[in-house]
Amino acid sequence: MTTEPLRGFRDYLPPEAGARSEIRRRMRAAARLAGYRELETPCVESLELFQKKSGEELLGQTWSFTDKGGRPVALVPETTPSVARVLAARAKSEPLPVKWFTVSKQWRYEEPQAGRTREFTQFNLDIFGVPGVEAETDILATTALVLDGIGAEGLYAFRVNDRAVTEGLGRLAGASATAPFLRAVDQYRKVAASVFAEALSNAGVAAERSDELRSVFESAGSGVPYASLEPFLADLARRELDPAALEGVERLRRLFFLLDRAGVADRTVFDPTVVRGLAYYTSTVFEGYAKGTPGRSLFGGGRYDGLIELFDGPPTPAAGVAIGDQTLELFLKGAGRWPEGEPPLDTFVAVADPSLFPQAVELVNELRRSGVSADSDLLGRNLSRQLKEAARRKSRRALILGLREASPGALVERDLATGAQREVARGAAARSG
């Protein structure tokens, strides 16, 4: 029997598991600062839940099986359908707007690679009941708060688009169908120009219109910053866009105006090539990326009006973002911003004589109840080896019971960084922590 985890799965040992826990703690804290409440959903759901919403590619990656009751079920490959299910069930009793966040494990059977495993944890923010870009503003501002809180400040930016604008450009260029056209646009930054041109052709875009479309994307460069946004949007509006696309232009104007007020326009650009792969996005879409590598997305989100209706709920506007732990970990480690892990032990209680172990147990638990992290030796080792263990645990200090030089009723406190010692009354040991 192998002791290795299955391919695509990972063990997280100390201190790595502690570092991951610390990241999640900071993310939760930032979400709560912004008024989001935590929701927890099952890790196994009816397969039908994902058949209603997820695309064919995601369904093909789903770990699905028939349970002992003969029901087709699946390990959750994404959280949004579960969240939508919960909201649809509570639609009549849940006051709007609803602001929820989730931190959940998910499973997808796909080829493992750097930043992608078959089991992963995802952090989601979702807002329901807000029809305007005020929701996207809050999502992006809170995402910035989350990223700054985990140590990524100054390392990331957002690319934002409204799919109605890109779809309008496609119609103007003669695209025969929306889905093939958006799939072609999604390849713009990922493939050679000739491959992109072929994809546009397959979507029904004539060669002469293909050049016009490419010129729009090229003029946007790696993204249009807020300071240059108005001239760019005005130029788009002059291209005889249809009313739906012009509404998208107006939404972008409003969104960037609010993002400026929220203090995040300085890290946000407009990119008409961002369309995201999931079919349920209905207008605004956005991606987070590492500065200096705009071609690589760290995470994404957007507006998905219409999803709640799929689960027999009332018409409910919705927007959200999903951040996976694997890509985030690589990003933070590459920038030297990954936390160290579990905080070091504050106090190690050592005994000069094994007979004093019951007193050590008593003192350790007094310290813990007072809020001081504390531990002691459980293997009956001599004092020298106990102090070596305290150093290995990176303890701040050792409290030593039973040293002959200590006064009656006192113990010795040793600073493990400097070696300095002082006598401490037994009753004051916890207070001195």
N, C-alpha and C positions, 0 to 999 in steps of 0.2 A: 504493500500500500504506500503510495507516495505521500509525502508530507507537504507537497507544494499545493497552492490553491489552483483551481481550474483556470485554464487559459482565459484571459480577459478579466480575471478577478484579482484582487490584491489583498494582502494582509497589511494592516497599518499598526506597527509596533510603537511602543514608547521610544522617543518622544514625539514621533510623527503623528500618532493618533491624537496626542494632546494639542499639537499645532493645528490640526484640522478642527478639533473641537473649539479652539480659541477663535479661528476664523468664523465658524458658525455662530459663536457667541456674539462677536462683533457685528455680524450681519443682522442677527436678530435685534440687537440693540439699536442699530440704525433704523431698521424698519419700524420699530416701536416708537422711536423719536418722531417719525413722520406720520404716526397715527394708524399704522397697519396693525391688524390683529392676526395672531397665528391660527392657522387651520391645519388639522392633521387628518389625512385620509388613508384608507387601507392600501396595502401594497399589492393586493390581488383584487381585481375587478372583473366584471363580466366582459368577455371579449367584445360583445355588442357595443359597449361603450366606446371602444376605439374604432370599431367598424363604422360608427356614425360620423366620426370626425377626422380620424387620422388618415393620411394618404396611403397609397399602396406601398410605397417604399417603407414607411414606418411599420405598417402592418406586417410586412415581410420580415422585419427585425424583431417582432414581438415574441416573447417566450409564452406561448399559449399551450393549453392542455385541457383535457376534460377531467373535472374533479370527480370525487367519489359519488356525487349526486347526479352525474351525467351531464353537468353544465359546462359549456365552453367558457373558460376563464383565462386570464392572462396576468402575468407579472406586469406591473404598471410601467409602460415605456415613456410616459410623459404625464405630468400632473394636471394639465389644463382640463381634460375631459372630466376628471374626478371633481375638480373645483366647480366646473359648470354643472355637474350632476347635483352637487350639494346645494348650489344656489337655486337651481330649478326647483328643488324640493322645498326650499324655504322662501320662495319668491314672495309669497303672500304675507310672510311674517318678518322678513328681514328689511329694516329701513334702508333706503338708498341715500347716498352712495355707500357701497360696501367696499372696504379696503382690507384685503386679506394678504397674508404672506404664508408660504409653505417652505419647509425644508424637508425633502423627502428623497428616499432611495428609489432609483429607477433601473430598469433592465432593458437592454437592447442587444439582440444577437447580431453583432456586426464585427467586422475585422478589427481586432485590437491594433492600436498604433499609439504614438505619442499623443497624449491629451485625449485619448478615447479608450475607454474600457467597457466591458459588457455590463458591469454594475457601477453605478455612479450616484452621486448625490446632487440634487438640483435645488437651487434657491429661486423661488418665484415671488413676484409682486403682481397683484391683480387688482384692478378697480372696476366695479360694475355700477352702472346707472348714471354715468356722466357722458352725455353725447358729444361734447365739444373737446377741443384739444387741451382743455384744462386737465383732463385725465393724463394725457401723454406728458404734459409738463410735470405733473406730480410724480409720475413713474420715473422720468429721466432725472429729475432733481433728487429723488430718493435713491435712485441707483448710484448717482454721484456721491451721495452721502455714505452709501454702503461701501463703495470702492475706496473712498478716502479713509473710511473707518478701518478697513483691513490693510491699509498701508500702501495703496496704489495711487495716492495723490500725485498728480503731475505726470503720470505714466500712460494715461488712456484718453480717448476722445470718443465722441459719438458721431456716426453717420446717420442722417435722417432723410427720409423720403416720404412722399405720399404716392401710393401706387396708382391713384387716379391720374396723376400727372404723367407717369411713365406709360400707363395704358393709353392715355390720350395721344402721346407721341407715337405709340404703335399704330393706333388707328389712322393718324395723320400720314404715317409712312406706308399704309396699306396692309398692315398685318391682318391675316385672314382669321386668326383666332387668338384670344388673349393668352391662354395657358402656354402654347408653344412660344409665343413672343416673350413672355416673362421668363421662361426657362432660358431663352437665348440671352436676354439681358443679364440674367444672373451669372452667366459665364463671362461677362465682359472683362473683368479683372483677373480671370483665372486661366484664359486660353489665349492662343495666338490670334492676331487680327484676322487671318484667313479662316480660322475655325469659327470665330465669332460671326464673320460675314456669311459663312455657310449656314450657321444656325439661324441667322436672320432670314436668309433666303428660304429655308425650310419652313419658316413661320409666315411666309407670303410677302416679305418685304422685298421690293424690287431693288436692283443694284444701285440705281441713282438715288433712291430714297434711303438706302442703307448708308451711303456716304453722308447724307444730311444728318441722319440719326447719330452716326459715329462722331460727327463734328460737335453735336450738342454734348455728348458724353465727354469728349476730349476737352471742351471748353470748361467743363466742371472740374477738370483735373482730378486731384485726390479728394476734392470736396470743396464746396463754396462756403467760405466763412461768413458769419453774420454781417460783417462790415460790407461785403460785396454781394449780399443776397438780393437786395431789391433790384439792382440793375439786371441781374441774371433772371429773376422771376419775371420782370417786365419784358425781357427779350423772349422768354418762353411764351408769355401771353400774346405776343404779337405774331406768333406762328399759326394763328387760326385754330387754336385748340378748341375742342368742343366744350359745352357747358360743364360736363362732369369733370373734365381736366382743369378747367378754370376754377371750379370750386376747390379742387385740390391745391391749386396755387394759393388761394385765399386762406386755406387752412394752414399752409406752411408759413404764410406771413404772420398769422396770429400765433402759431406755435413758437416761432423764433422770437417774436416780441415778448411772449411770456417767459421763455427760457432765459432771455436777457434779464428780465426782472428777477428771475429765480437765481441768477448768478452762475448759470452753466452754459450760456451762449458762447463763452470763450473756449469751450472744449467741444463744440457741436458744429458740424458742417452739413450742408445740404448735398446729397449725392443721388442723382436720378437713377443710378444703376443699382441701388439697393432695393430689392424687391422681396427678399426672403423666400425660402422654398415652400413654406407651408401654405396650402391653398386657402386657409380660412382667414388670412389677413384681409381686411376690407378697405383700408385707406393708409393711415400712417404706419410706417415700418421703420425700425432703427436697429443699428448694430453698435456694439462697443468694440473698439479695437485698440491695440497697443500703438502708441505714437511711434512713428517711424516705420511701421509695417501695416499700412492701411489695407493691404490685400487680405489680411488674415483677421477674421472675425473672432472675438472672444465670446460673445453671447449676442442674443437678439431678442426682439419683441415687437409689439405693435398693437394695432386696433383689430379686434375680431368680433365686431357686431354680428349678430345672427347666430352665434354659437349656442346661447342659452335656449333658443327656440328649437335647436336640434334635439334637446333633451326635454321637450314638451313644457318648457318654461315660457313666460311672457317675453315679448321683445325687450331686450335689455342690452344697451350699449356696453362694451367691455374693452379694456386694454390691459396689457401686461408685459412682463419681461421675465425671461428664464436665464439663470446663470449656472452653468455646470461647474462642478468642483475640479474636474481634471484639467481643463484648459486654464482655469483660474490658478491652480497650483503651479503649473508650468510657468505661467506669466509672472507670478510673484517670486518664484524661485529664481527665474532668469534675471530679475531685477534686484535680487538680494533683499527682498522685502518679506520673505516668509518668516513667520514667528518661530521662536526657538522651541516651543512645545510646552509641556507642563511646567508651571512655575516650580522652582526648587523648593525643597523641604525647608521650613523655617528652623525647626528644632528637632534634634535627635537626642533622646534620653538614653544615657549609657549608665551601666552599673559596674562598680568595681568588684562586686561579689554577686554570684548568681542568686544567692538567697534574697537579694533586694529586688528581684524581678517583679514581684507583686506591687512594690511601691512604684516601679517604673510604669506599670500598667495604669495605676491610679493617676500618676502625674500626666502621662500622655493623654489620657481622656479628659483630664481637667483642662489641659491646653487646647484640645480640640473643641471642647464646649465653649471656650472663651474666644474661639475664632482663629487660633494659631495652628498652622499645619504642623503635625508632630508625629513621630514614630519612634520605635525602639527595636532592639535586636530580639528576634524570635528564635534564634538558633543556639543560645547559650554560649556565645563566643567570648573570648577574653576581652579585656578593656581595650587593648591595642587594636584588635581587629574590629571592635565596635566603632572606634573612632575612624578607622579606615573606611568603614561602611558609611559613616556620616559624611566623610569627605566625598566619597563616590556619589552620594545622593545630593551633593552640592548644598548641604545644609548650612544655614547661616551660623548656627551655634550648636554646641552640645551642652546639655545639662547632665552633670555626672553625679550620681548618687554613691555615697560610701567611701569617698576618698578620706584617708586618714587625716590629712591636713585640714579638712573642713571642720568647722565648729559643730558642736552637737545641734541637730535640728536644721543644719544648713547643707547646701550643696554647692557645687562649683559650676559656674558658667564659663565656657571656653568659646571665644570668638574663633571660628575655624578658618577665617581668612588671615588673621594676624597672629593667632596663638595666644593672645592676651587672655588672662583668667581673672575672675573675681569671685568672691563668695556671695551667695544669694540665699536669703532666708527661704526655707521651703514654702512658706505661705505666700511669698511674693514672686515665685517663679513664673506663674502664669501672667501676672501683671507686668513683669519685666520683658515679656515678649513683645 
